[in-house]
Amino acid sequence: MSLFDLERELTQSGKKQIAAEVPELIRRKQDEIYAALAEMEGGARPGRDRQRKKAGKIAAAASAAALIAVLGSGFVSPAMAQTMKQIPVVGGIFKLADELGLRTAEEQGLVSNPEAYDEHDGTVLKIREVVFDGTLLSFSLQREGGDFHGGISDYKEVRSGGESKIVYEKGAIKDAEMFVDGVAMKSFPGAYRPDLTWEPSADDDAVLFHVFNNSNGSVPNSTHLPDEFSLTLKITLEGFKDPFVITLPVHKQADRVTVTSGEQKTWNGLSMTVKELEFSPVSTILRLEVHADHEWTDAEKGNLLFEVVGSNGEKGNQIGGKGIYPDRKTVAFDIVLDRFKEAPESVTIKPFMPVFANPDAAFGGYALDENGEIRKHFMQELNMTVPVSRSRIDQLYRLQ
């Protein structure tokens, strides 16, 4: 649809006075634009050039909000709906993320905007935002153009004859491979390679990627991402013959505070040692080790989890992590959490086992409480509280 056709259809639609419920996609984009308008009104008094730019942004955002309001009236033709999908999310993906660390990185100017991209058959994949604090690398990937009915992360599980398979929507990510200085990350030796994951974002056409670095490059069979490297991302989309390949430079953009502990507790055949805690404006990393007096069974593996709570009662929001078995009796945990809202004076680690819906089962669905949260069997005897330097962490958090 051309801009002329869009304007004509908007004009005709605006003359009709029939009220209809605003679709969720339109409501969300409308809210994003209004939020951006409110933010543009704040801040210090800009100079004349900045005032012009700011006025232009406000006018453009206000026009977009008016356009979306008309679209929300219910007169949305298929052509207009497709055009609507091409309106980008205002303010970037990080700004709308559920993770406080990503929003903080945006606010503190720790995010780089490489605009690195690749294009196939009129569809563009673009890396818009990147932040790397030395341990957690995060970046957003935006899909633009193309005739797609589903989001970039949409798929469904289809069961047939007792078997199941994953079916991806056209234009959805089927596979992602990362290269570090030209070397494929999946070829790195051992289980100590960095982990690459992705998840949906506030925009159906964008995803958030996380790459969790390893703690110590001196560990045998371990690969540690350097502070600066060339990242190459190879993305395979459903319906495309060739993968999209995007290359960009990455460098560490945030400092960290590392607290070494070594505190240990033993109970009921388990010995838990807290190795260290790492804080940055973007993330919190907990590293600990649990040794058992027996070999870990399949039922035990993956069912030992941890709740992390700051001294002010704030629970850590887990983003990811891994458990590695250096031997059959030991598990080394690296747990990735969002940053805390406020710098704590101490951090308490509370190990627990999830309660299964079937009390006699060791696998399957979990039992939920009245709030829809997993029921937890805490091992209070192993709880540990680690004191940290609140002033140093606060300085990190409030860096401007």
Wavefront OBJ file of the C-alpha trace (Angstrom):
o trace
v 0.000 0.000 0.000
v 1.411 3.407 -0.969
v 1.413 6.401 1.383
v -1.263 8.016 -0.844
v -3.498 4.959 -0.603
v -2.947 4.762 3.146
v -3.850 8.425 3.616
v -6.966 8.043 1.448
v -8.176 5.005 3.361
v -7.510 6.701 6.686
v -9.525 9.729 5.566
v -12.449 7.581 4.482
v -12.293 5.491 7.653
v -12.155 8.591 9.852
v -15.508 9.762 8.514
v -17.236 6.672 9.902
v -18.391 6.928 13.507
v -18.841 3.300 14.488
v -17.153 2.367 17.771
v -15.328 -0.924 18.080
v -13.020 -2.578 20.553
v -9.378 -1.632 19.958
v -7.312 -4.681 18.920
v -4.513 -5.621 21.332
v -1.691 -4.986 18.826
v -3.034 -1.491 18.085
v -3.613 -0.722 21.755
v -0.046 -1.728 22.605
v 1.515 0.381 19.884
v -0.720 3.292 20.848
v 0.418 3.045 24.481
v 4.066 2.898 23.387
v 3.711 6.096 21.367
v 1.900 7.945 24.164
v 4.644 6.849 26.600
v 7.286 8.172 24.208
v 5.414 11.470 23.925
v 5.388 11.834 27.704
v 9.114 11.145 27.881
v 9.883 13.684 25.152
v 8.229 16.377 27.265
v 10.619 15.846 30.184
v 14.289 16.538 30.708
v 16.542 19.608 30.563
v 15.828 22.633 28.376
v 17.285 21.833 24.946
v 19.048 24.186 22.551
v 17.356 25.526 19.416
v 18.529 22.667 17.144
v 17.488 20.079 19.689
v 14.147 21.831 20.089
v 13.514 21.494 16.356
v 14.401 17.785 16.439
v 12.303 17.254 19.537
v 9.333 19.053 18.002
v 9.680 16.923 14.894
v 9.710 13.741 16.961
v 6.658 14.846 18.932
v 4.777 15.753 15.775
v 5.683 12.443 14.142
v 4.730 10.460 17.245
v 1.468 12.394 17.627
v 0.614 11.712 13.973
v 1.355 8.044 14.493
v -0.847 7.998 17.603
v -3.685 9.623 15.638
v -3.179 7.121 12.826
v -3.349 4.223 15.269
v -6.484 5.669 16.869
v -8.206 5.580 13.452
v -6.960 2.049 12.876
v -8.455 1.107 16.229
v -11.915 2.170 15.101
v -12.411 -1.203 13.429
v -12.008 -0.160 9.773
v -8.767 -2.050 9.154
v -8.478 -3.645 5.739
v -5.938 -6.460 5.191
v -3.685 -4.033 3.311
v -3.811 -1.540 6.182
v -3.194 -4.297 8.725
v -0.037 -5.282 6.846
v 1.070 -1.632 6.730
v 0.415 -1.307 10.458
v 2.802 -4.166 11.179
v 5.615 -2.156 9.598
v 5.311 0.713 12.129
v 8.312 0.188 14.433
v 8.071 0.038 18.207
v 8.859 3.491 19.627
v 11.959 3.757 21.831
v 13.597 0.436 21.027
v 13.144 -3.112 22.282
v 15.334 -2.706 25.392
v 13.195 0.182 26.596
v 10.089 -2.038 26.571
v 11.773 -5.153 28.005
v 10.668 -6.825 31.224
v 14.297 -6.772 32.378
v 15.289 -3.764 34.475
v 18.918 -4.258 33.430
v 18.157 -3.652 29.769
v 16.058 -0.589 30.527
v 18.845 0.726 32.764
v 21.448 0.140 30.051
v 19.311 2.212 27.693
v 18.925 5.024 30.228
v 22.620 5.103 31.153
v 23.869 5.200 27.576
v 25.506 1.765 27.757
v 23.739 0.532 24.614
v 25.309 0.684 21.160
v 23.104 0.923 18.076
v 25.017 -0.722 15.224
v 22.083 -1.029 12.788
v 23.879 -4.058 11.329
v 21.604 -5.995 8.976
v 21.151 -8.464 6.132
v 18.382 -8.564 3.509
v 16.846 -11.422 1.531
v 13.940 -11.061 -0.909
v 12.705 -7.811 0.586
v 12.951 -8.988 4.220
v 15.506 -7.323 6.490
v 16.912 -8.676 9.752
v 18.550 -5.918 11.762
v 20.413 -5.840 15.084
v 19.242 -2.588 16.655
v 20.661 -2.568 20.197
v 23.624 -4.262 21.893
v 24.940 -4.222 25.459
v 27.760 -6.364 26.909
v 28.815 -6.129 30.545
v 31.555 -8.731 30.244
v 29.357 -11.615 31.392
v 25.971 -11.072 29.770
v 25.670 -10.054 26.113
v 22.194 -8.907 25.064
v 20.970 -7.676 21.700
v 17.669 -7.177 19.892
v 16.908 -8.514 16.419
v 14.198 -6.797 14.341
v 12.423 -8.212 11.281
v 11.265 -5.679 8.699
v 9.370 -6.110 5.427
v 7.966 -9.332 4.017
v 4.428 -10.724 3.984
v 4.118 -12.664 7.252
v 1.087 -13.608 9.305
v 2.975 -14.652 12.433
v 5.646 -13.190 14.674
v 9.363 -13.818 14.300
v 9.335 -16.225 17.265
v 6.023 -17.991 16.528
v 5.822 -21.776 16.331
v 3.481 -24.540 17.412
v 3.845 -28.131 18.505
v 1.958 -30.640 16.361
v 1.294 -34.128 17.724
v 0.617 -37.077 15.462
v 0.739 -40.800 16.171
v 2.217 -40.321 19.621
v 5.004 -38.139 18.267
v 5.344 -34.388 18.175
v 7.181 -31.944 15.969
v 7.703 -28.194 15.920
v 6.099 -26.256 13.058
v 7.356 -22.726 12.497
v 5.375 -19.854 11.039
v 6.704 -18.419 7.787
v 9.383 -15.865 8.663
v 9.983 -17.286 12.176
v 13.435 -18.152 13.513
v 14.233 -21.843 13.038
v 17.869 -21.690 14.067
v 20.494 -19.209 15.215
v 24.253 -19.699 15.215
v 26.841 -17.328 16.632
v 30.468 -16.881 15.589
v 33.134 -15.213 17.736
v 35.971 -13.704 15.704
v 34.974 -16.047 12.883
v 34.847 -19.229 15.013
v 31.484 -20.977 15.428
v 30.483 -20.939 19.098
v 28.997 -24.428 18.881
v 32.451 -25.749 17.964
v 33.928 -24.460 21.232
v 35.062 -27.441 23.340
v 33.170 -28.907 26.265
v 30.055 -27.860 28.170
v 31.707 -24.607 29.225
v 30.920 -22.765 26.006
v 28.800 -19.600 26.251
v 25.050 -20.162 25.933
v 22.946 -18.473 23.235
v 19.204 -18.095 23.862
v 16.404 -15.910 22.504
v 12.897 -14.988 23.576
v 9.897 -12.967 22.333
v 9.827 -9.226 22.959
v 7.155 -6.516 23.171
v 7.201 -6.405 19.352
v 5.971 -9.469 17.424
v 8.631 -8.766 14.801
v 11.541 -8.618 17.258
v 13.318 -10.959 19.673
v 15.781 -10.528 22.529
v 18.990 -12.541 22.420
v 21.099 -13.344 25.492
v 24.585 -14.827 25.452
v 25.860 -15.886 28.866
v 29.641 -15.838 29.146
v 31.640 -18.301 31.244
v 33.226 -17.261 34.491
v 36.787 -18.411 34.046
v 38.678 -18.980 30.832
v 41.394 -20.919 32.680
v 39.032 -23.849 33.405
v 39.882 -26.819 31.127
v 37.587 -27.080 28.091
v 36.205 -23.617 28.833
v 35.841 -20.742 26.378
v 35.528 -17.185 27.655
v 34.292 -14.315 25.498
v 36.877 -11.510 25.356
v 36.035 -7.905 26.219
v 36.128 -7.058 22.509
v 35.360 -9.322 19.559
v 33.633 -9.540 16.200
v 30.194 -11.137 16.465
v 28.624 -12.861 13.478
v 25.053 -14.081 13.713
v 23.650 -16.598 11.228
v 19.839 -16.730 11.373
v 17.654 -19.249 9.531
v 14.047 -18.180 8.948
v 11.237 -20.520 7.933
v 10.514 -20.149 4.219
v 13.966 -18.805 3.278
v 16.522 -20.908 1.443
v 19.624 -19.086 2.662
v 20.408 -17.872 6.193
v 20.726 -14.205 7.099
v 24.284 -13.305 8.138
v 24.975 -10.211 10.253
v 28.390 -9.111 11.531
v 29.167 -6.349 14.028
v 31.802 -5.368 16.614
v 31.101 -5.982 20.321
v 32.920 -4.440 23.256
v 32.404 -4.442 27.009
v 30.316 -1.425 28.021
v 29.853 -1.732 31.803
v 31.946 -2.259 34.926
v 31.318 -5.024 37.440
v 31.678 -5.537 41.183
v 32.720 -9.077 42.125
v 32.171 -10.411 45.659
v 34.106 -13.596 46.478
v 32.567 -15.704 49.237
v 33.613 -19.320 49.817
v 30.951 -19.745 52.531
v 29.842 -23.360 52.869
v 27.001 -25.279 54.505
v 26.314 -29.010 54.742
v 23.001 -30.770 55.305
v 21.425 -34.140 54.529
v 24.288 -35.360 52.326
v 24.629 -32.077 50.406
v 27.436 -29.546 50.717
v 26.821 -26.111 49.156
v 29.550 -23.522 48.565
v 28.907 -19.991 47.309
v 31.793 -19.075 45.031
v 31.024 -15.474 44.056
v 28.449 -12.855 43.182
v 28.897 -10.401 40.317
v 26.983 -7.138 39.953
v 26.726 -4.787 36.986
v 24.142 -2.156 36.002
v 22.702 -4.823 33.685
v 22.872 -8.180 35.475
v 23.589 -10.152 38.642
v 25.496 -13.431 38.474
v 25.541 -16.081 41.200
v 28.113 -18.853 41.039
v 27.934 -21.762 43.476
v 28.775 -25.422 43.750
v 26.842 -28.302 45.305
v 28.553 -31.578 46.204
v 26.543 -34.704 47.136
v 27.686 -37.761 49.064
v 26.244 -39.860 46.227
v 26.052 -39.747 42.441
v 23.319 -37.405 41.206
v 20.325 -39.303 39.836
v 18.363 -38.228 36.764
v 15.466 -37.328 39.060
v 17.706 -35.011 41.108
v 19.339 -33.337 38.126
v 17.549 -30.152 37.178
v 15.305 -30.208 40.245
v 17.633 -28.310 42.579
v 16.777 -24.643 42.144
v 17.542 -21.394 43.959
v 15.702 -18.291 45.088
v 17.921 -15.226 45.461
v 16.722 -12.395 47.714
v 18.282 -9.009 48.436
v 18.443 -7.572 51.967
v 15.497 -5.291 51.153
v 13.300 -8.315 50.348
v 13.581 -7.958 46.571
v 13.627 -11.329 44.792
v 16.103 -11.756 41.956
v 14.498 -12.223 38.533
v 16.278 -15.160 36.890
v 17.109 -14.689 33.206
v 19.032 -17.902 32.589
v 21.947 -20.009 33.728
v 23.448 -23.460 33.579
v 24.451 -26.417 35.703
v 27.660 -28.257 34.824
v 28.739 -31.624 36.221
v 32.543 -31.734 36.561
v 32.078 -35.179 38.148
v 29.107 -37.406 39.030
v 28.758 -36.013 42.548
v 29.257 -32.301 41.887
v 27.197 -29.608 40.165
v 28.614 -26.160 39.392
v 25.807 -23.604 38.965
v 26.077 -20.314 37.105
v 22.819 -18.413 37.624
v 22.026 -15.275 35.606
v 19.644 -12.779 37.205
v 18.406 -9.342 36.340
v 19.989 -6.481 38.275
v 18.369 -5.524 41.569
v 16.248 -2.389 41.629
v 18.142 -1.098 44.671
v 21.650 -2.018 45.782
v 21.404 -4.594 48.623
v 23.593 -4.845 51.724
v 23.514 -8.624 51.497
v 22.135 -11.389 49.303
v 20.481 -14.555 50.620
v 20.579 -17.784 48.587
v 17.682 -20.149 49.322
v 17.905 -23.591 47.644
v 14.659 -25.457 47.047
v 13.107 -28.381 45.216
v 9.920 -27.768 43.196
v 6.819 -29.678 44.284
v 5.334 -31.836 41.532
v 1.624 -31.938 40.782
v 1.828 -35.695 41.320
v 3.434 -36.078 44.771
v 4.865 -39.480 43.835
v 6.478 -38.241 40.603
v 10.054 -37.102 39.990
v 9.211 -35.550 36.622
v 6.261 -33.795 35.011
v 4.154 -30.774 35.865
v 4.718 -28.698 38.991
v 2.140 -27.959 41.666
v 1.070 -24.308 41.739
v -0.039 -22.085 44.600
v -3.005 -19.675 44.641
v -0.936 -17.081 42.758
v 0.008 -19.480 39.972
v 3.591 -19.766 41.262
v 5.481 -23.048 41.589
v 5.198 -24.571 45.058
v 8.648 -24.831 46.617
v 10.149 -27.137 49.214
v 12.913 -24.977 50.727
v 16.036 -26.502 52.279
v 16.359 -23.887 55.007
v 19.373 -25.596 56.535
v 21.371 -24.638 53.417
v 20.284 -20.992 53.295
v 23.245 -18.625 53.108
v 23.488 -14.845 53.382
v 26.448 -13.158 51.707
v 27.309 -9.567 52.734
v 28.156 -7.224 49.856
v 29.394 -3.653 49.501
v 26.206 -1.669 49.064
v 28.055 1.592 48.335
v 30.073 0.076 45.480
v 27.005 -1.543 43.925
v 24.989 1.635 44.393
v 27.700 3.551 42.546
v 27.407 1.071 39.665
v 23.618 1.296 39.602
v 23.527 5.094 39.665
v 26.221 5.658 37.057
v 25.112 8.453 34.758
l 1 2 3 4 5 6 7 8 9 10 11 12 13 14 15 16 17 18 19 20 21 22 23 24 25 26 27 28 29 30 31 32 33 34 35 36 37 38 39 40 41 42 43 44 45 46 47 48 49 50 51 52 53 54 55 56 57 58 59 60 61 62 63 64 65 66 67 68 69 70 71 72 73 74 75 76 77 78 79 80 81 82 83 84 85 86 87 88 89 90 91 92 93 94 95 96 97 98 99 100 101 102 103 104 105 106 107 108 109 110 111 112 113 114 115 116 117 118 119 120 121 122 123 124 125 126 127 128 129 130 131 132 133 134 135 136 137 138 139 140 141 142 143 144 145 146 147 148 149 150 151 152 153 154 155 156 157 158 159 160 161 162 163 164 165 166 167 168 169 170 171 172 173 174 175 176 177 178 179 180 181 182 183 184 185 186 187 188 189 190 191 192 193 194 195 196 197 198 199 200 201 202 203 204 205 206 207 208 209 210 211 212 213 214 215 216 217 218 219 220 221 222 223 224 225 226 227 228 229 230 231 232 233 234 235 236 237 238 239 240 241 242 243 244 245 246 247 248 249 250 251 252 253 254 255 256 257 258 259 260 261 262 263 264 265 266 267 268 269 270 271 272 273 274 275 276 277 278 279 280 281 282 283 284 285 286 287 288 289 290 291 292 293 294 295 296 297 298 299 300 301 302 303 304 305 306 307 308 309 310 311 312 313 314 315 316 317 318 319 320 321 322 323 324 325 326 327 328 329 330 331 332 333 334 335 336 337 338 339 340 341 342 343 344 345 346 347 348 349 350 351 352 353 354 355 356 357 358 359 360 361 362 363 364 365 366 367 368 369 370 371 372 373 374 375 376 377 378 379 380 381 382 383 384 385 386 387 388 389 390 391 392 393 394 395 396 397 398 399 400
